[in-house]
Amino acid sequence: MKLKNFFGHLNTINKHRFYVFKYSIKSGIPFRGLMHDLSKYSIEEFFEGVKYYNGNFSPISTCKKQNGYSKAWLHHIGRNKHHFEYWYDFNSPVKAAVMPYKYVVELICDNIAASKVYLKDKWKNDSVFNYFSRRKDLSYINPKIYNMLINVYSDMIKIGINGILNKKYLKKMYTKYVGKIS
């Protein structure tokens, strides 16, 4: 294990969590921001991240390419309700449940923060939309949540990050695409 990777990965997690916390405050869910991704400090997640750390994108992607799966990712999505994969049930008639409002907002903050941390000065208002719309694993997300996210990220291109990261806007979008706030 390289010391550089250890501190690089730790710094990336801390920076990511700082952005999520900052965006969560703006979005009206400060507690979710404070609690965001604490599992990344666990042994199961942290040391895999150190092993595959490169600073330019998630170490989980590298691990999946090399091994076909990531134990850290499986651990992470099983404990963090802001990931739509957490809400997928293979044995249920409705496979992809509707995520509660606070977790959808946390997911939005998470996606923006992750793109800012990895893209650094190359980040633009369309970065999250471009990444999200190219994802191949979106069959695991509820169509209502998917439509909301596509529209929120599309609006971010037009009205900017501050235009979408506020409670009034996010509640309006959740109600429009999903229904009653849960």
Phi, psi and chi 1 to 4 in degrees:
 res  aa     phi    psi   chi1   chi2   chi3   chi4
   1 MET       -  128.0  176.6  174.1   68.3      -
   2 LYS   -86.0  135.1  -65.5  179.8 -175.8  173.2
   3 LEU   -60.6  -37.1 -151.1   52.1      -      -
   4 LYS   -59.4  -43.6  178.3 -177.5  151.2 -158.5
   5 ASN   -65.7  -40.8  -75.5   19.2      -      -
   6 PHE   -57.1  -54.5 -178.9   93.3      -      -
   7 PHE   -74.5  -30.8  -72.7  108.2      -      -
   8 GLY   -63.7  -46.2      -      -      -      -
   9 HIS   -65.8  -43.5 -175.9   56.3      -      -
  10 LEU   -59.8  -43.6 -179.2   61.8      -      -
  11 ASN   -62.9  -41.2 -176.0   51.1      -      -
  12 THR   -62.9  -45.5  -60.7      -      -      -
  13 ILE   -60.6  -48.0  -66.9  169.3      -      -
  14 ASN   -62.2  -42.8  -68.9  -20.6      -      -
  15 LYS   -63.8  -44.8 -169.2  179.7  -65.8 -176.1
  16 HIS   -59.4  -47.9  172.0   72.2      -      -
  17 ARG   -64.3  -35.6  -70.5 -167.4   65.3 -117.4
  18 PHE   -61.9  -47.5  171.5   76.4      -      -
  19 TYR   -60.8  -46.0  -82.8  130.2      -      -
  20 VAL   -60.3  -43.1  172.2      -      -      -
  21 PHE   -61.4  -46.8 -178.6   60.1      -      -
  22 LYS   -58.8  -46.1  178.2  175.9  142.8 -177.8
  23 TYR   -70.7  -33.6  -60.1  150.5      -      -
  24 SER   -66.9  -37.3  -65.4      -      -      -
  25 ILE   -61.5  -47.4  -70.0  169.7      -      -
  26 LYS   -61.0  -31.6  -72.1 -178.1  177.6 -173.6
  27 SER   -89.9   -2.7  -58.3      -      -      -
  28 GLY    87.2   15.8      -      -      -      -
  29 ILE  -127.9   58.1   57.2  160.0      -      -
  30 PRO   -59.2  -36.5   20.6  -30.6      -      -
  31 PHE   -64.1  -40.8 -176.8   73.5      -      -
  32 ARG   -62.2  -39.0  -66.9  -61.5  -28.4  136.9
  33 GLY   -65.6  -38.3      -      -      -      -
  34 LEU   -66.7  -37.6 -174.4   63.4      -      -
  35 MET   -87.8   -7.3  -58.8  -53.1  -68.3      -
  36 HIS   -56.1  129.6 -179.0   78.2      -      -
  37 ASP    55.6   30.5  -82.0   -4.0      -      -
  38 LEU   -61.8  -25.5  -71.0  175.5      -      -
  39 SER   -65.3  -17.1   69.6      -      -      -
  40 LYS   -65.5  -17.3  -75.0 -171.8  177.2 -176.7
  41 TYR   -88.7   -5.2  -61.4  109.0      -      -
  42 SER   -71.6  157.4   69.2      -      -      -
  43 ILE   -57.7  -42.4  -68.9  169.4      -      -
  44 GLU   -59.4  -36.7  -66.3   85.9   -7.9      -
  45 GLU   -98.1  -40.7  -66.1 -178.5   35.8      -
  46 PHE   -64.4  -47.9 -173.5   78.0      -      -
  47 PHE   -74.0  -27.6  -72.2  105.3      -      -
  48 GLU   -66.8  -39.3 -177.5  178.7  -64.3      -
  49 GLY   -61.9  -40.3      -      -      -      -
  50 VAL   -64.4  -45.1  169.9      -      -      -
  51 LYS   -59.4  -40.5 -179.2  177.1  179.6 -178.7
  52 TYR  -105.2   13.1  -65.3   99.9      -      -
  53 TYR   -64.2  137.6  171.7   79.2      -      -
  54 ASN  -138.6  -14.2   66.6   35.7      -      -
  55 GLY    89.4  -12.9      -      -      -      -
  56 ASN  -105.0  -19.6  -63.1  -41.2      -      -
  57 PHE  -161.4  172.0   50.5   86.2      -      -
  58 SER   -59.4  131.8  172.3      -      -      -
  59 PRO   -63.2  -22.1    6.1   -9.5      -      -
  60 ILE   -62.7  -37.7  -73.6  174.7      -      -
  61 SER   -61.0  -44.5  -59.5      -      -      -
  62 THR   -64.0  -43.8  -54.2      -      -      -
  63 CYS   -61.2  -44.3 -179.1      -      -      -
  64 LYS   -62.1  -40.0  -75.4  179.6 -179.6 -179.7
  65 LYS   -64.3  -40.1  -77.5  178.8 -172.3  168.8
  66 GLN   -78.4  -35.7  -72.6 -173.4   12.3      -
  67 ASN  -114.0  -12.7  -57.6  -45.9      -      -
  68 GLY    87.9   -7.4      -      -      -      -
  69 TYR  -164.3  170.7   70.6   98.6      -      -
  70 SER  -136.2  118.4  162.5      -      -      -
  71 LYS   -62.2  -36.6  -72.4 -179.4 -175.9  177.6
  72 ALA   -63.2  -42.5      -      -      -      -
  73 TRP   -65.7  -43.9  177.5 -116.4      -      -
  74 LEU   -62.1  -41.0  -65.7  172.3      -      -
  75 HIS   -62.7  -45.0 -174.8  -88.9      -      -
  76 HIS   -64.0  -50.4 -171.5   71.5      -      -
  77 ILE   -70.6  -21.0   61.9  171.0      -      -
  78 GLY   -78.1   -8.8      -      -      -      -
  79 ARG  -124.2   -5.3  -75.6  151.8 -176.2   81.5
  80 ASN  -124.4  106.0  -68.0  -80.7      -      -
  81 LYS   -71.7   -6.6  -64.7  177.9 -177.1 -179.5
  82 HIS   -81.8   -1.5   64.7  -84.8      -      -
  83 HIS   -97.9  128.5  -71.5  -75.0      -      -
  84 PHE   -63.4  -23.7   58.1   82.6      -      -
  85 GLU   -64.0  -29.0  -63.6   90.5  -15.6      -
  86 TYR   -58.6  -34.3  176.7   93.2      -      -
  87 TRP   -90.9    4.2  -61.4   93.2      -      -
  88 TYR   -89.5  129.4 -165.5   84.2      -      -
  89 ASP  -126.0  107.6 -175.9  -10.2      -      -
  90 PHE   -61.6  -26.3  -72.7   94.9      -      -
  91 ASN  -100.2    8.3  -63.8  -41.9      -      -
  92 SER  -101.1  149.2  175.8      -      -      -
  93 PRO   -60.0  -37.9  -13.4   19.6      -      -
  94 VAL  -102.0  100.4  176.8      -      -      -
  95 LYS   -63.2  -46.2  -56.4  -81.2 -175.2 -128.8
  96 ALA  -107.8  102.5      -      -      -      -
  97 ALA   -69.6  159.1      -      -      -      -
  98 VAL   -77.3  125.1  171.2      -      -      -
  99 MET   -74.9  140.5  -65.4  168.9   64.9      -
 100 PRO   -62.1  152.3  -23.8   34.3      -      -
 101 TYR   -48.5  -51.8  171.0   78.5      -      -
 102 LYS   -61.0  -31.0   64.5 -175.6  175.9 -176.4
 103 TYR   -79.5  -31.9  -60.4  118.6      -      -
 104 VAL   -65.7  -43.7  174.7      -      -      -
 105 VAL   -63.7  -41.1  174.1      -      -      -
 106 GLU   -63.0  -39.0 -175.0 -179.9   -5.7      -
 107 LEU   -61.1  -42.9  171.1   62.8      -      -
 108 ILE   -61.5  -48.1  -68.6  166.5      -      -
 109 CYS   -60.5  -39.7  -64.1      -      -      -
 110 ASP   -63.1  -47.3 -178.1   38.3      -      -
 111 ASN   -63.9  -41.9  -72.9  -21.6      -      -
 112 ILE   -64.8  -46.0  -64.8  168.4      -      -
 113 ALA   -62.2  -44.9      -      -      -      -
 114 ALA   -61.7  -43.5      -      -      -      -
 115 SER   -66.1  -36.9   69.1      -      -      -
 116 LYS   -66.8  -41.3  -83.2 -152.9  169.0 -159.7
 117 VAL   -65.8  -44.0  166.5      -      -      -
 118 TYR   -83.5  -34.1  -71.5  116.7      -      -
 119 LEU   -84.2  -20.8  -67.1  175.2      -      -
 120 LYS    52.8 -123.3  -59.9  171.4 -177.9   81.9
 121 ASP   -75.6   -4.2   58.9  -14.5      -      -
 122 LYS   -87.9   -4.9  -66.1  176.7 -174.5  164.9
 123 TRP   -66.2  137.6 -172.2   89.5      -      -
 124 LYS  -137.4  168.9  -64.9 -174.9  -73.3 -170.5
 125 ASN   -60.6  -20.0  -78.0  -23.0      -      -
 126 ASP   -95.1   -0.6   66.6  -11.1      -      -
 127 SER   -60.0  -45.0  -62.2      -      -      -
 128 VAL   -68.9  -43.3 -179.2      -      -      -
 129 PHE   -58.6  -47.2  178.2   84.7      -      -
 130 ASN   -61.4  -43.7  -68.2  -22.5      -      -
 131 TYR   -66.5  -49.9  172.4   76.7      -      -
 132 PHE   -62.7  -41.8 -173.5   76.3      -      -
 133 SER   -70.8  -16.9   60.9      -      -      -
 134 ARG   -93.0   -7.7  -73.7 -167.6  -50.4  -95.3
 135 ARG   -62.4  142.8  -75.5 -175.5   68.9  168.9
 136 LYS   -97.3  -11.6  -54.1 -118.3 -172.9  -73.7
 137 ASP  -100.6   23.5   61.1  -13.7      -      -
 138 LEU   -81.0    0.9  -64.5  175.4      -      -
 139 SER   -69.8  -13.6   61.0      -      -      -
 140 TYR   -90.3    3.8  -66.1  103.8      -      -
 141 ILE  -108.6  142.4 -169.1  168.1      -      -
 142 ASN   -61.4  135.2 -177.1  -74.9      -      -
 143 PRO   -57.7  -32.2  -20.0   27.4      -      -
 144 LYS   -67.3  -42.8  -67.6  176.8 -179.4  180.0
 145 ILE   -67.1  -42.6  -57.6  -64.3      -      -
 146 TYR   -55.9  -49.8  171.9   83.3      -      -
 147 ASN   -61.4  -40.1  -71.9  -29.6      -      -
 148 MET   -62.3  -47.8  178.1 -167.5  167.4      -
 149 LEU   -62.7  -44.0  -66.2  173.6      -      -
 150 ILE   -58.2  -43.2  -76.0  -68.0      -      -
 151 ASN   -71.7  -38.2  -77.2  -78.3      -      -
 152 VAL   -63.8  -47.6  167.0      -      -      -
 153 TYR   -67.8  -32.6  -61.5  147.2      -      -
 154 SER   -66.9  -43.4  177.7      -      -      -
 155 ASP   -62.6  -33.3  -77.3   -7.4      -      -
 156 MET   -62.3  -31.8 -170.5  165.7   78.4      -
 157 ILE   -63.6  -40.3  -63.2  168.1      -      -
 158 LYS   -82.1  -44.2  -62.3  175.1 -134.9  159.9
 159 ILE  -111.2   -1.2   61.9  175.4      -      -
 160 GLY    84.1  170.0      -      -      -      -
 161 ILE   -62.6  -41.7 -169.7  170.8      -      -
 162 ASN   -68.9  -25.3  -68.2  -34.0      -      -
 163 GLY   -69.1  -29.6      -      -      -      -
 164 ILE   -99.8  -24.7   66.6  151.2      -      -
 165 LEU   -87.5   65.7  -71.3  179.6      -      -
 166 ASN  -148.0  149.1   68.3   72.9      -      -
 167 LYS   -58.3  -43.4 -163.9 -175.1  -40.9 -171.5
 168 LYS   -60.8  -49.6 -176.5  178.3  177.3 -176.6
 169 TYR   -62.3  -48.0  169.3   83.1      -      -
 170 LEU   -65.6  -39.3  -68.6  166.2      -      -
 171 LYS   -64.9  -39.9  -77.8 -173.8  173.5 -173.6
 172 LYS   -61.4  -44.4 -179.9  179.2  118.9 -173.8
 173 MET   -68.2  -41.0  -66.3  -58.9  -81.0      -
 174 TYR   -62.2  -46.1 -169.9   89.4      -      -
 175 THR   -62.9  -41.8  -56.0      -      -      -
 176 LYS   -64.4  -44.7  177.9  178.6  178.7  179.7
 177 TYR   -96.7  -27.0  -70.4   98.1      -      -
 178 VAL  -111.0  -43.6  179.7      -      -      -
 179 GLY   124.5 -149.7      -      -      -      -
 180 LYS   -58.3  137.9 -174.2  177.6  176.9 -173.8
 181 ILE   -71.2  126.2  -67.4  179.7      -      -
 182 SER  -107.5      -   52.1      -      -      -
